[in-house]
Amino acid sequence: MLNSSSRAPLDSRSLAALLASSDGFDPCPDNVALERYIEQGCGHGPPLPLALGESWGGAPAGLLDLLAAAPAYCDGYMLSPSGLPELQRALVDYLSADYGVALGSAALPVAASPTGTRSLMHAFGSWLAGEHWRGERIHLTSFTPSWDYRGVFLPLGFVDNPIALSERDRFAPDLARIEAAIASVPRPARQIVVLNAQHNPTAINWPAGLVRSIVRLAFDAGAALLIDDAYFGLTDAGTTPSSALNALLEIRGGEPSSPFLLVRSLGKQFSCNGWSIGAYLGDRGSVLGVQRQLAARALNVGGRAQWALSRWIASDAAAAEISARRDLHRRGRKVAMDVLPGLDLSPEDVVPGDASPYLVFRVPAAFRADERPTASFLAAAAERGVYFSPLLPSASGLGMERGDCWVRMYLGLGPEAVAAAVERLKPIAARGGFRNHAG
């Protein structure tokens, strides 16, 4: 089995090296299940880790060549709070071209961070709660299912104000529900609205008009805005990503706005998740506030990785790599739609998406009567060396609730891995093609 760019086989030895611990303690059930499967000899074939958005196949060869060529000064302390200056300047050009707007001015600064997007979000929340709106009650208005925003903001004292994405609507956002949720936090109470237009986990690229309407609602409510653009550059070939940033800049014009922060994952986009380098931009106050929070926790590190990315991100080789991955995801979706009937699923049981390396589907019918359908299916799949993730992140404590029947599949290992996973799981599911629910 090959990774997302067909550079090297994904083998059990590599995964075992990541799982080994000196004391045998691991609080993550997925890791424990994977380690057990490897120790038992992988009786159903090589592990198929289709849960996290990671292939463990290595960064592109050209990027690794640049890493080895980084100059010696990259090994010292980094003096700039905005990351290595070469990367910060490269990001200004790259993101300005990506969004089609001029970024990097004093009013719209761009920066790199060696701590990844989760830490950036935490720093933004810490600044809002500890400085900008110190002592005030702040509501977190975000969607569910979603990435683990609750795990970031609720421990900081934010009040949960979730907006449900209904499976009856195939997880499409409902504007009336969004408007009601934002309006439910009347001024002078504070709120932050989280917008992830290339939605994780459903992989739906939310319509540009809807994204603009959400931004308008947040702007008019005086809410802070967190734009999670982790997958903005990884929509399927042929799909144009909807931009919350462009909508915000157009709506606010020259007016001052409430704080906003946009985060991008360079690790996800350029196949180097383990480097944990993020990009961010926002209004000047928000960026400076985030940098103060980051500086209080850690030094800016990872100079060699940042230098390598500064030379890589705008290269022809990087563009070709990303293009190949976008096409890989598109082909993986097509294969998934072809083979998932083998798990006794109907077309309505699959939301294919087109905006990230994921696809979501309902657990097979054989598991839906269980008290915890998702947990039962994930455990049965893990016994055969196949690993998916719950639709809601387990870190929030919401992913295994009674009645939750959906899981997320990572497509980055390629169409062959998708087909192999479904074939391996057929014995635990009712057999048959797409069922006619009306019949």
Backbone torsions as a table, in degrees:
resi	resn	phi	psi	omega
1	MET	NA	137.6	-176.6
2	LEU	-108.6	155.9	179.7
3	ASN	-79.8	-171.3	-169.5
4	SER	-62.6	-24.9	-179.7
5	SER	-116.9	14.8	177.2
6	SER	55.1	43.8	-178.7
7	ARG	-94.1	-34.9	-175.6
8	ALA	-160.5	151.2	177.9
9	PRO	-66.1	144.5	171.6
10	LEU	-90.4	114.0	-173.0
11	ASP	-119.4	162.1	-178.0
12	SER	-64.4	-33.2	-179.2
13	ARG	-63.5	-41.0	178.6
14	SER	-63.2	-43.6	179.4
15	LEU	-66.8	-39.1	179.7
16	ALA	-61.9	-36.5	178.9
17	ALA	-63.1	-31.9	179.0
18	LEU	-78.1	-21.0	-173.9
19	LEU	-95.9	-23.4	-173.3
20	ALA	-60.3	137.4	175.5
21	SER	-137.9	143.8	-173.1
22	SER	-68.3	-29.9	-176.9
23	ASP	-103.9	0.8	178.3
24	GLY	73.2	9.3	-178.1
25	PHE	-99.3	128.6	176.3
26	ASP	-149.5	113.4	-176.6
27	PRO	-77.5	-4.1	-176.9
28	CYS	-92.9	115.7	-177.5
29	PRO	-60.3	-35.0	179.3
30	ASP	-62.0	-42.4	179.3
31	ASN	-64.5	-41.8	-180.0
32	VAL	-62.0	-44.2	-179.4
33	ALA	-64.7	-41.2	-180.0
34	LEU	-66.8	-42.1	179.2
35	GLU	-64.0	-40.3	178.7
36	ARG	-63.4	-42.2	-179.3
37	TYR	-62.8	-42.1	178.6
38	ILE	-65.9	-43.2	-179.7
39	GLU	-63.1	-30.2	-179.3
40	GLN	-84.3	4.1	172.5
41	GLY	95.3	10.2	175.8
42	CYS	53.5	56.2	-173.1
43	GLY	-61.2	-22.7	-179.8
44	HIS	-103.2	7.2	-178.9
45	GLY	116.6	177.5	-178.6
46	PRO	-57.9	147.9	176.6
47	PRO	-58.4	142.4	177.7
48	LEU	-118.4	84.9	-176.9
49	PRO	-79.8	94.3	-177.3
50	LEU	-110.1	30.9	-179.2
51	ALA	-101.5	-69.6	178.6
52	LEU	-71.7	155.1	177.8
53	GLY	-81.2	67.6	-172.8
54	GLU	-154.3	138.9	178.8
55	SER	-106.8	-14.6	-177.0
56	TRP	53.5	32.5	-179.9
57	GLY	-98.8	-1.7	-180.0
58	GLY	98.8	152.8	175.4
59	ALA	-70.9	159.9	178.9
60	PRO	-55.9	146.0	-176.5
61	ALA	-57.6	-41.2	-179.8
62	GLY	-63.2	-37.0	177.7
63	LEU	-68.5	-39.2	177.8
64	LEU	-66.6	-34.5	175.5
65	ASP	-61.8	-40.9	178.1
66	LEU	-66.8	-37.0	177.9
67	LEU	-58.6	-43.4	179.9
68	ALA	-68.9	-23.8	-176.5
69	ALA	-92.0	0.8	-175.8
70	ALA	-61.4	140.6	-178.0
71	PRO	-70.5	162.1	-173.2
72	ALA	-62.9	-31.7	-176.7
73	TYR	-63.3	-16.3	178.9
74	CYS	-69.5	-14.5	-179.1
75	ASP	-86.8	-5.2	-179.3
76	GLY	-95.2	-178.8	175.3
77	TYR	-58.5	142.3	178.2
78	MET	-96.4	123.4	-172.0
79	LEU	-86.1	-22.3	-176.0
80	SER	-87.9	129.9	176.5
81	PRO	-71.4	-12.5	-179.8
82	SER	-96.1	16.9	-178.8
83	GLY	90.9	178.0	178.2
84	LEU	-56.1	127.4	-175.2
85	PRO	-53.7	-37.2	178.5
86	GLU	-60.8	-40.8	179.6
87	LEU	-72.2	-40.5	179.7
88	GLN	-59.5	-43.0	179.4
89	ARG	-68.0	-39.5	178.2
90	ALA	-63.6	-36.9	179.8
91	LEU	-68.4	-37.0	176.9
92	VAL	-57.0	-47.8	-179.6
93	ASP	-67.9	-44.0	-175.4
94	TYR	-65.9	-47.5	-177.5
95	LEU	-72.9	-33.3	175.9
96	SER	-61.2	-41.3	178.2
97	ALA	-69.9	-38.7	-177.4
98	ASP	-64.8	-39.9	-177.9
99	TYR	-96.3	-10.4	178.8
100	GLY	71.7	27.1	177.7
101	VAL	-137.3	157.0	179.3
102	ALA	-81.5	117.4	179.9
103	LEU	-116.4	170.9	174.8
104	GLY	94.3	4.3	176.6
105	SER	-76.6	174.6	177.2
106	ALA	-61.2	-29.1	-179.1
107	ALA	-82.6	-25.5	-178.8
108	LEU	-132.1	68.7	-177.5
109	PRO	-70.6	150.3	177.9
110	VAL	-119.3	140.7	-178.3
111	ALA	-145.5	162.3	173.3
112	ALA	-111.5	148.3	179.1
113	SER	-133.4	137.4	178.1
114	PRO	-86.9	12.1	-174.7
115	THR	-110.5	1.0	178.1
116	GLY	80.8	170.3	-172.0
117	THR	-73.6	-32.3	179.9
118	ARG	-61.7	-44.1	178.9
119	SER	-65.6	-33.9	177.0
120	LEU	-63.8	-43.6	178.0
121	MET	-62.5	-42.3	179.5
122	HIS	-62.8	-41.4	178.8
123	ALA	-64.5	-38.8	177.7
124	PHE	-62.8	-47.1	178.7
125	GLY	-63.4	-39.9	179.6
126	SER	-64.5	-38.5	177.9
127	TRP	-67.3	-43.7	178.5
128	LEU	-59.8	-47.8	-175.2
129	ALA	-76.6	-33.0	-173.1
130	GLY	-97.0	-18.2	-178.1
131	GLU	-129.5	-65.7	-168.4
132	HIS	-64.1	-45.7	178.3
133	TRP	-119.3	41.3	-174.5
134	ARG	-53.7	130.0	176.6
135	GLY	81.8	-2.8	-179.3
136	GLU	-98.9	155.1	178.6
137	ARG	-79.9	125.1	-177.1
138	ILE	-118.4	128.1	-179.8
139	HIS	-97.1	137.5	176.3
140	LEU	-97.8	107.0	178.2
141	THR	-100.5	105.3	-177.7
142	SER	-143.7	170.1	-173.5
143	PHE	-96.9	154.5	174.7
144	THR	-138.3	128.3	6.0
145	PRO	-72.0	157.9	-179.6
146	SER	-164.4	177.9	166.5
147	TRP	-64.9	173.1	-168.0
148	ASP	-83.2	57.2	176.6
149	TYR	-64.3	-34.4	179.0
150	ARG	-61.8	-38.5	179.4
151	GLY	-65.5	-20.9	177.8
152	VAL	-87.5	-48.8	-167.1
153	PHE	-93.6	-33.7	-176.8
154	LEU	-63.9	-39.0	175.9
155	PRO	-64.0	-16.7	176.3
156	LEU	-84.9	1.1	177.9
157	GLY	98.3	3.9	178.1
158	PHE	-68.4	151.4	-178.9
159	VAL	-97.9	128.1	-174.9
160	ASP	-71.0	129.5	177.3
161	ASN	-135.8	71.8	-171.0
162	PRO	-77.3	150.6	173.8
163	ILE	-116.3	117.1	-175.2
164	ALA	-78.4	135.4	168.7
165	LEU	-100.5	112.8	-169.8
166	SER	-83.5	138.1	174.4
167	GLU	-66.5	-23.3	176.2
168	ARG	-64.3	-28.9	176.9
169	ASP	-98.0	15.7	-176.1
170	ARG	53.1	38.5	173.9
171	PHE	65.8	19.1	175.0
172	ALA	-77.2	137.0	-179.4
173	PRO	-66.6	144.9	178.3
174	ASP	-109.2	117.1	-172.8
175	LEU	-62.7	-38.5	-179.8
176	ALA	-63.2	-39.5	178.6
177	ARG	-66.8	-38.0	179.4
178	ILE	-66.0	-45.5	180.0
179	GLU	-60.7	-40.8	-179.8
180	ALA	-65.7	-39.9	-178.6
181	ALA	-66.4	-44.2	179.6
182	ILE	-66.3	-40.1	-179.9
183	ALA	-70.2	-18.9	-179.0
184	SER	-71.6	-8.5	176.8
185	VAL	-109.5	84.8	-174.6
186	PRO	-73.0	146.2	173.5
187	ARG	-63.2	146.9	12.6
188	PRO	-90.2	11.4	177.0
189	ALA	-60.6	150.2	-175.9
190	ARG	-101.5	152.7	174.1
191	GLN	-152.0	156.5	171.3
192	ILE	-120.1	130.8	177.9
193	VAL	-103.4	129.3	179.6
194	VAL	-102.5	127.6	-177.7
195	LEU	-126.3	117.2	-178.6
196	ASN	-124.8	83.0	-169.0
197	ALA	-69.7	-27.9	170.1
198	GLN	-97.2	85.6	-156.4
199	HIS	-73.1	130.3	170.9
200	ASN	-107.8	119.5	24.5
201	PRO	-103.1	-6.6	-167.5
202	THR	-78.5	-12.6	-180.0
203	ALA	63.5	22.5	177.4
204	ILE	-88.9	129.2	172.7
205	ASN	-84.9	103.5	-175.1
206	TRP	-62.5	140.6	-177.1
207	PRO	-57.3	143.1	-177.0
208	ALA	-58.8	-38.4	179.4
209	GLY	-64.4	-39.8	177.7
210	LEU	-65.5	-44.0	179.8
211	VAL	-59.4	-43.8	178.5
212	ARG	-61.6	-40.7	-179.8
213	SER	-64.5	-40.0	178.5
214	ILE	-64.9	-43.0	178.7
215	VAL	-62.1	-42.6	178.4
216	ARG	-60.5	-44.7	179.1
217	LEU	-61.1	-43.9	179.5
218	ALA	-65.4	-42.7	-179.8
219	PHE	-62.4	-47.5	-178.7
220	ASP	-65.3	-28.1	-179.9
221	ALA	-83.8	-4.8	-178.1
222	GLY	71.7	22.9	-177.7
223	ALA	-81.9	149.2	166.3
224	ALA	-70.0	154.0	-176.6
225	LEU	-129.5	126.0	171.1
226	LEU	-107.4	117.8	178.5
227	ILE	-102.9	110.2	178.9
228	ASP	-95.1	98.7	-179.4
229	ASP	-104.9	38.2	-177.5
230	ALA	-55.5	-34.6	-175.2
231	TYR	-112.8	18.1	-177.8
232	PHE	-56.8	-37.7	-177.4
233	GLY	-91.7	9.7	-174.9
234	LEU	-125.6	25.8	172.5
235	THR	-66.0	157.7	-180.0
236	ASP	-60.2	155.1	174.8
237	ALA	-54.0	129.2	179.6
238	GLY	95.2	-8.2	179.9
239	THR	-104.7	127.3	177.5
240	THR	-92.8	121.0	-177.3
241	PRO	-69.8	137.2	174.6
242	SER	-74.9	138.2	-173.3
243	SER	-113.0	114.2	173.3
244	ALA	-71.5	-32.3	179.6
245	LEU	-62.8	-48.2	179.5
246	ASN	-59.9	-40.4	178.0
247	ALA	-62.6	-44.1	-178.7
248	LEU	-63.8	-45.5	-178.2
249	LEU	-64.2	-35.0	178.2
250	GLU	-71.3	-41.5	-176.6
251	ILE	-69.5	-43.6	-174.7
252	ARG	-80.0	-23.5	-179.1
253	GLY	54.3	-128.4	178.7
254	GLY	-92.9	4.0	-178.0
255	GLU	-75.1	146.9	171.0
256	PRO	-68.2	147.4	180.0
257	SER	-125.7	169.5	170.8
258	SER	-65.7	167.1	-176.7
259	PRO	-58.4	144.5	171.2
260	PHE	-144.7	149.2	177.7
261	LEU	-139.1	133.4	173.6
262	LEU	-112.7	133.3	179.0
263	VAL	-120.8	142.6	175.1
264	ARG	-127.7	140.3	177.3
265	SER	-95.6	108.4	176.1
266	LEU	-72.5	-31.2	178.1
267	GLY	-62.1	-44.4	179.2
268	LYS	-67.9	-41.9	-174.3
269	GLN	-72.0	-33.2	-173.2
270	PHE	-115.6	22.0	171.3
271	SER	60.1	43.8	176.6
272	CYS	-144.1	55.1	-176.7
273	ASN	-55.7	-36.7	-177.0
274	GLY	-67.1	-13.2	177.2
275	TRP	-78.9	-20.6	174.4
276	SER	53.6	53.0	178.8
277	ILE	-113.8	127.8	179.5
278	GLY	-118.2	161.3	172.8
279	ALA	-118.5	147.4	178.2
280	TYR	-149.7	156.0	175.9
281	LEU	-151.4	164.0	-180.0
282	GLY	175.8	-168.4	172.8
283	ASP	-70.0	158.6	-173.0
284	ARG	-57.3	-44.3	-178.7
285	GLY	-61.8	-41.5	-179.5
286	SER	-66.7	-44.4	-178.8
287	VAL	-63.7	-44.5	178.5
288	LEU	-64.3	-37.9	177.6
289	GLY	-64.1	-42.9	177.2
290	VAL	-62.3	-41.6	-178.7
291	GLN	-66.2	-35.4	175.6
292	ARG	-64.7	-41.0	179.0
293	GLN	-65.6	-42.9	179.7
294	LEU	-63.9	-42.1	-178.0
295	ALA	-64.7	-27.4	179.7
296	ALA	-74.4	-14.6	-174.4
297	ARG	-110.8	-32.1	-174.9
298	ALA	-162.6	156.0	173.3
299	LEU	-77.8	157.6	174.8
300	ASN	-77.2	114.7	-172.6
301	VAL	-126.1	-174.2	177.4
302	GLY	76.3	40.0	-175.2
303	GLY	-61.0	-40.9	-178.8
304	ARG	-64.6	-43.4	179.3
305	ALA	-64.6	-40.3	179.1
306	GLN	-66.3	-39.5	178.5
307	TRP	-62.9	-44.8	-180.0
308	ALA	-60.6	-44.2	179.3
309	LEU	-65.6	-32.1	179.8
310	SER	-62.3	-30.9	178.2
311	ARG	-89.1	-16.7	-170.9
312	TRP	-94.7	-40.5	-162.6
313	ILE	-60.5	-33.2	-177.8
314	ALA	-101.7	10.7	-176.9
315	SER	-78.8	158.2	175.8
316	ASP	-62.9	-35.8	-179.5
317	ALA	-65.3	-40.4	177.9
318	ALA	-65.0	-41.8	178.8
319	ALA	-61.8	-40.4	178.6
320	ALA	-66.5	-38.8	178.4
321	GLU	-61.8	-47.7	-179.1
322	ILE	-65.5	-40.7	178.7
323	SER	-59.9	-41.8	179.5
324	ALA	-65.2	-38.5	179.6
325	ARG	-68.8	-40.6	178.6
326	ARG	-61.2	-40.4	177.7
327	ASP	-69.1	-36.4	177.8
328	LEU	-60.3	-43.8	179.4
329	HIS	-63.8	-42.5	179.1
330	ARG	-60.4	-45.1	179.8
331	ARG	-68.1	-34.8	176.7
332	GLY	-63.1	-38.7	177.2
333	ARG	-63.1	-42.8	-179.5
334	LYS	-62.5	-44.2	178.5
335	VAL	-63.5	-41.8	179.2
336	ALA	-58.7	-43.4	179.1
337	MET	-66.0	-28.3	179.0
338	ASP	-76.1	-35.4	-171.3
339	VAL	-101.6	-22.3	-177.2
340	LEU	-62.2	-22.6	172.4
341	PRO	-56.3	-24.8	178.1
342	GLY	-64.6	-13.4	174.7
343	LEU	-101.1	20.4	177.8
344	ASP	62.5	47.0	179.7
345	LEU	-112.3	145.5	176.6
346	SER	-94.0	168.0	175.8
347	PRO	-56.9	-33.1	-179.6
348	GLU	-72.1	-12.3	-179.5
349	ASP	-87.4	0.8	-177.5
350	VAL	-129.9	131.8	171.4
351	VAL	-114.1	101.0	-170.6
352	PRO	-72.9	-33.3	-178.8
353	GLY	66.0	-177.4	177.4
354	ASP	-163.0	17.7	-168.2
355	ALA	-128.0	11.7	175.6
356	SER	-168.5	172.5	-177.2
357	PRO	-80.2	38.5	-177.4
358	TYR	-130.2	165.1	173.1
359	LEU	-150.0	142.8	178.8
360	VAL	-116.7	145.1	178.5
361	PHE	-147.0	157.5	179.2
362	ARG	-77.9	146.1	178.0
363	VAL	-63.6	151.7	179.9
364	PRO	-55.8	153.1	-175.0
365	ALA	-56.7	-30.4	-177.4
366	ALA	-62.3	-17.4	-176.6
367	PHE	-106.6	-8.2	-169.0
368	ARG	-73.8	-17.8	178.1
369	ALA	-85.9	-8.0	179.8
370	ASP	-66.5	157.0	178.3
371	GLU	-63.2	-36.5	178.3
372	ARG	-128.8	82.5	-171.7
373	PRO	-58.7	-45.9	-177.5
374	THR	-63.6	-45.9	-179.3
375	ALA	-60.8	-41.2	-179.4
376	SER	-64.6	-44.5	-178.8
377	PHE	-67.6	-43.5	179.9
378	LEU	-61.5	-38.8	178.9
379	ALA	-66.6	-42.1	179.5
380	ALA	-65.8	-38.9	178.2
381	ALA	-66.2	-40.1	-178.8
382	ALA	-63.2	-32.7	177.6
383	GLU	-63.7	-20.4	177.3
384	ARG	-105.3	14.3	175.4
385	GLY	76.4	22.5	178.0
386	VAL	-116.5	132.2	-172.4
387	TYR	-129.3	118.3	172.8
388	PHE	-113.5	177.9	175.5
389	SER	-120.8	152.6	174.5
390	PRO	-65.2	157.0	-177.9
391	LEU	-64.9	-35.8	176.1
392	LEU	-100.7	141.7	-174.4
393	PRO	-67.0	132.7	-177.6
394	SER	-63.6	-26.1	-178.7
395	ALA	-62.6	-24.7	-178.7
396	SER	-86.2	-7.8	-177.5
397	GLY	77.7	9.8	-175.7
398	LEU	-107.1	-7.9	-168.2
399	GLY	-78.9	-13.9	-174.9
400	MET	-120.6	25.0	-177.3
401	GLU	-67.9	154.4	176.2
402	ARG	-54.2	132.8	177.4
403	GLY	90.1	-10.5	177.5
404	ASP	-74.5	116.4	-171.8
405	CYS	-120.4	16.6	-174.8
406	TRP	-119.5	148.4	176.9
407	VAL	-133.7	162.6	179.1
408	ARG	-111.4	137.0	177.8
409	MET	-115.1	132.7	174.6
410	TYR	-86.1	133.4	-175.5
411	LEU	-101.2	0.1	-171.2
412	GLY	-73.2	-10.1	175.9
413	LEU	-84.4	-5.7	175.2
414	GLY	104.8	160.5	-178.7
415	PRO	-58.5	-34.4	-179.1
416	GLU	-63.3	-39.2	179.1
417	ALA	-67.1	-38.3	177.7
418	VAL	-61.3	-47.9	-179.7
419	ALA	-63.5	-41.2	-179.1
420	ALA	-65.0	-38.4	-179.8
421	ALA	-63.6	-46.2	-179.3
422	VAL	-64.9	-41.9	179.1
423	GLU	-60.7	-39.7	-178.8
424	ARG	-68.8	-26.3	-176.3
425	LEU	-94.6	-5.8	-178.4
426	LYS	-55.8	-39.1	-179.1
427	PRO	-62.9	-20.4	-178.1
428	ILE	-97.8	0.2	-179.5
429	ALA	-120.8	157.5	173.7
430	ALA	-63.9	136.7	-177.4
431	ARG	-84.3	162.3	176.6
432	GLY	138.4	169.5	178.2
433	GLY	-87.8	-164.6	176.3
434	PHE	-58.8	123.3	-178.3
435	ARG	-79.6	145.7	175.9
436	ASN	-93.0	98.7	-175.2
437	HIS	-66.2	-22.7	-179.5
438	ALA	-77.1	-16.0	-175.9
439	GLY	-85.9	NA	NA
